[in-house]
Amino acid sequence: MDDVTKKEIKAEINRIVDMMVQREALGDGISQLKKDIKEQYGIPVATITKIASLIRKQNLDEEDQKWQEIKEYVELCS
């Protein structure tokens, strides 16, 4: 392997490492925001996570349909 190729591989791996560090920092920031919202408004972290995921994915109708199906089965089994 020539020196140019080695430098290119090293640079690409370092880009991955940098992105991993950024992802970790973002995760820490998100966790802190969730804790802050929980403390300020009393919303459970799991609820905050679900709300944010629904907004990001824009799939509230799909999730609502799933819950309707689950409710039907619960009622059937109750």
C-alpha positions as a Markdown table, in Angstrom:
| # | Residue | x | y | z |
|---|---|---|---|---|
| 1 | Met | 0.0 | 0.0 | 0.0 |
| 2 | Asp | 1.5 | 3.3 | -1.0 |
| 3 | Asp | 1.8 | 6.4 | 1.3 |
| 4 | Val | -1.0 | 8.3 | -0.5 |
| 5 | Thr | -3.5 | 5.4 | 0.0 |
| 6 | Lys | -2.4 | 5.1 | 3.7 |
| 7 | Lys | -3.0 | 8.8 | 4.2 |
| 8 | Glu | -6.4 | 8.7 | 2.5 |
| 9 | Ile | -7.5 | 5.7 | 4.7 |
| 10 | Lys | -6.3 | 7.4 | 7.8 |
| 11 | Ala | -8.2 | 10.6 | 6.9 |
| 12 | Glu | -11.4 | 8.7 | 6.3 |
| 13 | Ile | -11.1 | 6.7 | 9.5 |
| 14 | Asn | -10.5 | 10.0 | 11.4 |
| 15 | Arg | -13.7 | 11.4 | 9.8 |
| 16 | Ile | -15.6 | 8.4 | 11.2 |
| 17 | Val | -14.1 | 8.9 | 14.6 |
| 18 | Asp | -15.0 | 12.6 | 14.5 |
| 19 | Met | -18.6 | 11.8 | 13.6 |
| 20 | Met | -18.8 | 9.2 | 16.4 |
| 21 | Val | -17.6 | 11.9 | 18.9 |
| 22 | Gln | -20.2 | 14.3 | 17.6 |
| 23 | Arg | -23.0 | 11.6 | 17.8 |
| 24 | Glu | -22.0 | 10.9 | 21.4 |
| 25 | Ala | -22.1 | 14.6 | 22.2 |
| 26 | Leu | -25.5 | 15.0 | 20.6 |
| 27 | Gly | -26.8 | 12.0 | 22.5 |
| 28 | Asp | -25.7 | 13.6 | 25.8 |
| 29 | Gly | -27.3 | 16.9 | 24.8 |
| 30 | Ile | -30.6 | 15.2 | 24.0 |
| 31 | Ser | -30.5 | 13.3 | 27.3 |
| 32 | Gln | -30.0 | 16.5 | 29.2 |
| 33 | Leu | -32.8 | 18.3 | 27.3 |
| 34 | Lys | -35.2 | 15.4 | 28.1 |
| 35 | Lys | -34.2 | 15.6 | 31.8 |
| 36 | Asp | -34.7 | 19.4 | 31.8 |
| 37 | Ile | -38.2 | 19.0 | 30.2 |
| 38 | Lys | -39.1 | 16.3 | 32.7 |
| 39 | Glu | -38.1 | 18.5 | 35.6 |
| 40 | Gln | -39.8 | 21.7 | 34.3 |
| 41 | Tyr | -43.0 | 20.2 | 33.0 |
| 42 | Gly | -43.3 | 16.8 | 34.7 |
| 43 | Ile | -43.5 | 14.9 | 31.4 |
| 44 | Pro | -41.9 | 11.4 | 31.6 |
| 45 | Val | -38.8 | 10.9 | 29.5 |
| 46 | Ala | -40.3 | 8.0 | 27.6 |
| 47 | Thr | -43.2 | 10.3 | 26.6 |
| 48 | Ile | -40.9 | 13.0 | 25.5 |
| 49 | Thr | -38.9 | 10.5 | 23.4 |
| 50 | Lys | -42.1 | 9.2 | 21.8 |
| 51 | Ile | -43.4 | 12.7 | 21.0 |
| 52 | Ala | -40.1 | 13.7 | 19.4 |
| 53 | Ser | -39.9 | 10.4 | 17.4 |
| 54 | Leu | -43.5 | 10.9 | 16.1 |
| 55 | Ile | -42.8 | 14.4 | 15.1 |
| 56 | Arg | -39.5 | 13.5 | 13.4 |
| 57 | Lys | -41.0 | 10.5 | 11.5 |
| 58 | Gln | -44.3 | 12.3 | 10.8 |
| 59 | Asn | -46.2 | 9.0 | 11.5 |
| 60 | Leu | -48.8 | 9.9 | 14.1 |
| 61 | Asp | -51.6 | 8.4 | 12.0 |
| 62 | Glu | -49.7 | 5.1 | 11.6 |
| 63 | Glu | -49.0 | 4.9 | 15.3 |
| 64 | Asp | -52.6 | 5.7 | 16.1 |
| 65 | Gln | -53.7 | 2.9 | 13.9 |
| 66 | Lys | -51.4 | 0.5 | 15.6 |
| 67 | Trp | -52.8 | 1.5 | 19.0 |
| 68 | Gln | -56.3 | 1.1 | 17.8 |
| 69 | Glu | -55.5 | -2.5 | 16.8 |
| 70 | Ile | -53.8 | -3.1 | 20.2 |
| 71 | Lys | -56.9 | -1.7 | 22.0 |
| 72 | Glu | -59.1 | -4.1 | 20.1 |
| 73 | Tyr | -57.1 | -7.1 | 21.2 |
| 74 | Val | -57.0 | -5.9 | 24.8 |
| 75 | Glu | -60.7 | -5.4 | 24.8 |
| 76 | Leu | -61.1 | -8.9 | 23.2 |
| 77 | Cys | -58.9 | -10.5 | 25.9 |
| 78 | Ser | -60.4 | -8.6 | 28.9 |
